[in-house]
Amino acid sequence: MSGNQNRRDVSGNRRDGYKVTSQGKVTDTASTQKEAEARAKAQVSDAGGGQVYIHRPDGKIRDADTVHPGNESPVRDTKH
């Protein structure tokens, strides 16, 4: 298998809703970004930890969070 199975991406917009994807496949949908992010973090947590990436509507990464027990960087996250 290729790719990171413990990574989820959240993308979408207010009009069309938000989707959670893993390796390019939709694993969940939500009407708000906050709800989609929570679902993505739950999926990653259930898989043993990893990364959740939140994307802007243009596809650029807006934020990334490590879900424990993933490999957290020792650098303190100052965005939250």
Secondary structure, DSSP 8 states (H G I E B T S, - for coil): --S-TTEEEEEEETTTEEEEEETTEEEEEESSHHHHHHHHHHHHHHTT-EEEEEE-TTS-EEEEEEETTS---SS-----
